[in-house]
Amino acid sequence: MARTDRLFRLLHAMRILPSPVTASRLAEETGMSLRSLYRDIDSLRAAGARIEGERGYGYRLIEDVALPPQTFDRLEIEALVLGLAEVRHMGDPALEKAAASVLAKVAATLPSEAEQHLLHAVSQVRRAEARFPAIPDMETIRSACWREEALRLRYGDKDGTVTERTILPLSVVYLDSKMTLLAWCALREAFRMFRLDRIREARPAGASFRPRRVALLRGYLAELRSGRPIAEPPALGRNEPT
């Protein structure tokens, strides 16, 4: 592992782990030896990072040189804590991990008083269980939206009938009681909302619709405003599914 990557990994571990964190726990999280860990902590301190603690007592990152200082008022901090807590209860392990990482990075850039406001926010989220069930193909679906790549779905309707279709995935939409995928459906030649819990399988179709995602979303919004389907579906490019 390159030294720069190792230092950033160590900084990130110190952001996200409860402090004070022992050297052995940091070594376990970063996959490095204790000898390398102590040397890298000294390097970070020399570069300007404020790290309290010492061997045998644990460490705490006070000021992070890798992130610029942030300024939030107390209500903005409450909004951040509440929003990220809600994300962590969505039932999506990847988003849960990302939300914890964001909160740790924000905390590392706040002045000490504001950091205490964040750590002891009055706004909290408590759920007995995750808001939505875990979706096995979530990473495939999300990546396809990001990359603007078509998907092949095996999809079951409310009666259990399974069909296979090609879609252009546009956006994951979180509703009150379910998660859906907004997409252009090549089978129906129309915009459709697919319930994620009814997707039996999602796999890349090997075709791109870049850079038309924004145009497709505008078309969907126009359809919503008009209250009727668009007269003609968006044309598919040569490298797109038909």
N, C-alpha and C positions, 0 to 999 in steps of 0.2 A: 504494500500500500504506500502511495506517495506521501511524503511528510505533510504536505499541505492538506491532503484529504484526511490524514490521521488527526491533525490539529482541529479541523472543522468537526470531525466526528466526536472528538473529546468535548469541544465546546457545546455541541448539541446534546450530548449525554448529560452534561452538567446543567443544561437548561431544563431538561425534562424530568430528571430524577429528583426525588425529594431530598432536600438538603438538611443537614450536611450529609454528603454521600461519601462513603469510604472509598479508598483507593482500589480495594479488591472488587467492589461493585462496579466502579468505573472501568476497571480492566475487563471484567466480564462483559459489560455492555459494549465496549469498543473493540474487544478481541485483541488487545495488546498485552504485553508483559508489564509487570509492575515497574520494572526498571525503565522501560520506554515511557510509561505513564508519568512517572515522577519527572523525567527529563522534559516531557512535553508540557507539563504544568509549569515548570520553570521557564520554558520558552514562551508560553502564553503570558506569563507575568512580565517577562522582559519586553513583550510586544505591547503591553499596556493594559492587559486584562486584570481586573481586580478580583483576585481569588483568595478568599479567607480560608484558614485552616492549615493543617500540616499532617504529616504522617502519623497515623495512630488515632487521629481525632476526626478525620473527614474534611471535606472541602465544600465551599459554597461560592458560587459565581455571583459577585456583587455587581460588576460592570462588564459588559460584553463589548469588546473592541470590534467584533465582526458585524455588529448591528448598530445603526444610527440611533441616537436617543429619540424617544417618542413622547409626545405630549397629549394626554387625554384628560378631560375633566372627569369628575367622579361619576357622573351619570353615563358618560361614554364608556367608562370602565365597566359599569354595571351591565350595559348593553352587550359589550364584548363577552363578558363572563356568561351571561344568560344565553346569548346566541350560540356560543361554542358548546355550552353544556347541552343544549337541545340537539346539536349535531351529534354529540357523543352518545345520545340515546336513540339515534335513528335506526340502529340495528345493522349498520354498515361498518365492519371492522376497520377498513381502510380509512374511511372518513373519521372514525373515532380516534384513530392514531394521529391523523393529520390535525384534528382539532386540538388535541393535547399538545402537539408540537407547536401550533400557532400560539396557544396560550403561554407556553413556556418562552417562546421567542419574544412575545410582547412584554412579559414580566421582566425579561432580561434587559430590556431597553428603557424601563421606567425608572424615574427617580425613586429613592427608597420609600418616601411617603406614599406615592401613587402605587408602588408595588404592594405595599401593605393593604391598600384599598382593594387591589385585585385579589390578593390572597384571602381576604376576609370580606368579600362582597356580600351584600345582604340579599342579592337576587340568586336563587338557587333553583335547580331542577332536580326533582326526584321522581323516578319511575320504577315501578316494581318489575317491569320487563321492557325490553326494547320496543320502540314504537312500531317498527315494521319487521317482518321476518327477514332473515339473511337471504340474499339472492345469489345463487351459485355462480351465475355468469355476469355478475355486476362489473367486474374489472373489464371483461370483454366489451360489454355495452358502453361503459364510460369511455374506454379508449377509442372505440369506433366513433363516438360523438366528437371527441377531441380531434381525431385524425380525419374526420369526414370520410369514413369508409362504410360501404354498404355491409349489411348483415343478412345472413340467412337464419330465419327463425323457424322453430317448430313450436307452434302456439296452440294452446287449447282454449276453446271458447267456454262460455258459462255452462254449456251442456256436456263439456268434456270432449267434443270433437276436435281432433288435432289436424291442423293444416300446416303446410310449409310454404313460406313466402319470403321474398326479398324485400328489405326495407332500407330506407335512408334515415338513419337515426339522427334526431335533431337535439333532443333535450330530455333529461330525466326530470320528471315533475312529481313533487311530493304533495299529495293531497291529504285531507284530514285522516282518511282511514286506509289509504293504499298508495303505493308508488306506481307511476306509469311512465311509459316511454312515448314521447311524441315523435312520430316518424311519418315519412311519406311511404305509403304501401304500394309497391308495384303491382300486387295482385288486384287490389281494389281501385288503383289509380286515384288515390285520395289520401288526405291526411288522416291518420288514425292515432288513437291513444291505446297503447298496449299495456295491459296490467303486467307488471314484472313478475308477480307470483304465478302467472299463467304461462310464462315462457318456459317451455320444456328444455330448449336448447338454443343457444345463440353462438354462431360461429362466423368468422369473416367470410365475405363473399368474394373477396379478391378484386373489388372494384372501388374506385374513388369517385366522390361527387364534389370534390374540392374545385373551386372555392364558392360553392353555391349554398352553403348552409344558411348564411344570413338572408339571402334572397328567399329561400324556402320558408324561413321563419316569418319574414315579412308577408309572404303569401298566406301563411296560416293566420296571422293576425288580421289580414284583410278579409279572410273568410269569416272569422269571428265577428268582425264589425258589420259585415254585410248580412249575416244571418242566413246565408245560403252557400252551397258549395261553389268553388271557383269553376267557371265555365270550362276552362281547359286546364288539364294538369300541367305542371312545369315539364318542359321537354327534357329528356334524358340525354346526356352526352354519349360520345362513342364508347368511353370506357366505363359507362355506368350500366347497371342491370336493367333488363327490360322484362 
